[in-house]
Amino acid sequence: MKATVRSSPKSTRRLRILLADEHRCVAEGLAGLLAKRTASVLLVHDGEALMEAVLAGQVDLVITDIAMPPFSALQALKRLRRQGSTIPIVVLSTHSEPLIVREAMQAGANGYVLKQSPSSELFTAMVEVIAGNQFISPQLMATLLAAPESLHRLTRRQREVIESMARGKRTSEIAADLGISVRTVESHRQSLLDLLGVHSGVALIREAERLGLIPIAPYDIEAAAEDEQLL
């Protein structure tokens, strides 16, 4: 992956870190570790607070989990990038699925580290993204390279189906709207269930929203309108 290299200190000592994680005990433990090797650590536990801290210029680097209330970090990243923020962002997550990693990087993340990784890997990622590079956990990169392309992204049709489901439309209505057969809609639905590891339509929608794969109404509808006014 190509990235523009900018001059930056190789040490993390002067960095003001924003750590975003809805699990407070986990976040507090990690904050203690980061505080020993950075200038400061600001803790937040939701997507709105993440955006506010970044846009206020309070931090130099963001480390964030994906799933947070009231909207995921991926939705926050997309908004920040649309508003022109170039702050380096490292996603720190338990999710190793190629789809989630790719979505995170496309949303604007500069790095992706597994929570199962040693702390040294997170510090390496911090140094790399501050230098203008991208970083993905080595064990995760091996998984990405081995996975078939179908597991790396949602197709346009899969997005249309799941977004229609989220709006409460029935299979027959989705088929009519998209100009495809009911059987094809059901096939896409099953592929999505398999991809996200859930077993019902309700669970599918909740998991997709939790991970930021689809917008959460009404917030993202209003956010999209706000962003259009800013551009």
C-alpha positions in Angstrom: 0.0 0.0 0.0 1.4 3.4 -1.0 1.4 6.3 1.4 2.8 9.8 1.4 5.7 10.0 3.8 5.8 13.1 6.0 8.6 14.1 8.4 7.8 13.0 11.9 9.6 11.9 15.1 10.4 8.2 15.3 9.5 8.3 19.0 6.0 8.2 20.5 7.0 10.3 23.5 5.5 13.6 22.3 2.3 12.2 20.9 -1.1 13.1 22.3 -3.2 10.0 22.0 -6.9 9.6 21.6 -8.0 6.1 22.7 -11.6 5.2 21.8 -13.1 2.0 23.2 -16.6 1.3 24.6 -15.1 -1.3 27.0 -14.0 1.0 29.9 -11.9 -1.5 31.8 -10.0 -2.5 28.7 -9.5 1.1 27.7 -8.3 2.1 31.1 -5.7 -0.7 31.2 -4.4 0.2 27.7 -4.4 3.9 28.5 -2.1 3.1 31.4 0.3 1.3 29.1 0.2 4.1 26.5 0.7 6.8 29.1 4.2 5.4 29.9 5.4 6.1 26.3 3.4 9.1 25.1 2.8 12.7 26.2 -0.9 12.2 27.1 -3.8 9.8 26.6 -7.4 11.1 26.2 -10.1 8.4 26.7 -13.4 8.4 25.0 -16.1 5.7 24.7 -18.3 6.6 21.8 -18.1 7.8 18.2 -19.4 11.3 18.8 -16.7 12.0 21.4 -14.0 10.6 19.1 -15.0 13.1 16.4 -15.3 16.0 18.7 -11.8 15.5 20.1 -10.2 15.1 16.7 -12.0 18.1 15.2 -11.0 20.2 18.2 -7.3 19.5 17.5 -6.8 17.9 21.0 -4.8 14.9 19.8 -2.1 13.8 17.3 -3.0 10.1 16.8 -6.2 8.1 17.2 -6.3 4.4 18.4 -9.9 3.1 18.2 -11.9 -0.1 18.4 -14.6 -0.5 15.8 -17.9 -1.1 17.6 -19.1 1.9 19.7 -22.3 3.7 20.5 -24.1 5.6 19.0 -22.3 4.8 15.7 -19.2 2.8 14.9 -15.7 4.1 14.5 -15.8 3.3 10.8 -18.7 5.8 10.4 -16.7 8.3 12.5 -13.7 7.8 10.3 -15.6 8.3 7.1 -17.0 11.6 8.4 -13.6 12.8 9.6 -12.1 12.1 6.2 -14.9 13.8 4.3 -14.4 16.8 6.5 -10.7 17.0 5.6 -9.1 15.5 8.7 -5.8 13.8 8.0 -5.0 12.7 11.6 -3.4 9.2 11.7 -5.8 6.5 12.9 -5.0 3.0 14.0 -7.9 0.5 14.4 -7.3 -1.9 17.3 -9.8 -4.7 17.1 -10.5 -8.4 17.7 -11.9 -8.6 14.2 -9.6 -10.4 11.8 -12.1 -10.9 9.0 -10.8 -9.6 5.6 -14.0 -7.8 5.0 -13.8 -5.8 8.2 -10.1 -5.0 7.7 -10.7 -3.7 4.2 -13.7 -1.7 5.2 -11.6 0.0 8.0 -8.8 0.9 5.6 -11.1 2.2 3.0 -12.9 4.2 5.6 -9.7 6.1 6.4 -7.7 4.0 8.9 -3.9 4.1 8.5 -3.3 1.0 10.5 -5.0 -2.1 11.8 -3.8 -4.1 14.8 -5.4 -7.1 16.4 -6.1 -6.9 20.1 -4.5 -10.3 20.4 -1.1 -8.9 19.2 1.7 -8.0 21.6 1.9 -4.3 22.7 5.1 -3.9 20.8 3.1 -4.3 17.6 0.8 -1.5 18.5 3.8 0.8 19.2 5.3 -0.2 15.9 2.0 0.7 14.2 1.9 4.1 15.9 5.4 5.0 14.7 4.6 3.8 11.1 1.4 5.7 10.7 2.8 8.9 12.2 5.6 8.6 9.6 2.9 8.6 6.9 3.0 4.8 6.3 0.3 2.2 6.6 0.5 -0.8 8.9 -1.4 -4.1 9.2 -0.6 -6.8 11.8 1.7 -9.3 10.1 -0.4 -12.3 11.0 -3.4 -10.5 9.7 -1.7 -9.6 6.4 -1.0 -13.3 5.9 -4.7 -14.1 6.3 -5.7 -11.3 3.9 -3.4 -12.6 1.2 -4.7 -16.1 1.6 -8.4 -15.2 1.6 -10.4 -15.3 -1.7 -11.4 -12.0 -3.1 -15.1 -12.7 -2.3 -14.3 -12.4 1.4 -12.6 -9.0 1.1 -15.6 -6.8 0.3 -19.3 -6.5 0.0 -20.5 -6.3 -3.6 -22.7 -3.5 -4.7 -25.6 -5.8 -4.8 -25.0 -7.2 -1.3 -24.9 -3.6 0.0 -28.2 -2.8 -1.7 -29.8 -5.9 -0.3 -28.7 -5.4 3.3 -29.5 -1.7 3.3 -33.0 -2.5 1.9 -33.4 -5.1 4.7 -32.4 -2.4 7.3 -35.1 -0.2 5.9 -37.6 -3.0 6.7 -38.3 -4.2 3.2 -39.5 -7.7 2.6 -37.7 -10.1 0.2 -40.3 -9.6 -2.5 -40.1 -5.8 -2.2 -36.3 -5.9 -2.5 -36.4 -8.1 -5.5 -38.9 -5.8 -7.2 -36.9 -2.7 -6.3 -33.6 -4.1 -7.6 -35.0 -5.9 -10.6 -33.8 -9.3 -9.5 -35.5 -12.6 -8.5 -36.6 -13.5 -5.0 -34.2 -16.4 -5.2 -31.3 -14.1 -5.9 -32.2 -11.9 -3.0 -32.3 -14.9 -0.7 -28.9 -16.0 -2.1 -27.4 -12.6 -1.3 -29.0 -12.7 2.2 -27.4 -16.1 2.9 -24.0 -15.0 1.7 -24.2 -12.0 4.1 -25.2 -14.2 7.0 -22.2 -16.5 6.3 -19.9 -13.5 5.8 -20.8 -11.9 9.2 -21.3 -15.2 11.1 -24.9 -14.6 12.2 -28.1 -16.6 11.8 -31.0 -14.3 11.3 -31.9 -11.2 9.3 -32.2 -9.1 12.5 -28.8 -10.2 13.7 -27.4 -9.5 10.3 -28.6 -5.9 10.3 -27.5 -5.3 13.9 -24.0 -6.6 13.2 -23.6 -4.7 10.0 -24.7 -1.5 11.8 -22.4 -2.2 14.8 -19.4 -2.6 12.6 -20.3 0.4 10.4 -20.8 -1.6 7.2 -24.2 0.2 6.7 -25.5 3.6 7.9 -27.4 3.9 11.1 -30.6 6.0 10.6 -31.4 8.7 11.4 -27.8 9.8 12.4 -26.0 9.0 9.1 -28.8 10.4 7.0 -28.5 13.7 8.8 -24.7 13.4 8.8 -24.6 12.9 5.1 -26.7 16.1 4.6 -24.3 18.0 6.9 -21.3 16.8 5.0 -22.7 17.8 1.6 -23.1 21.4 3.0 -19.4 21.4 4.1 -18.1 20.3 0.7 
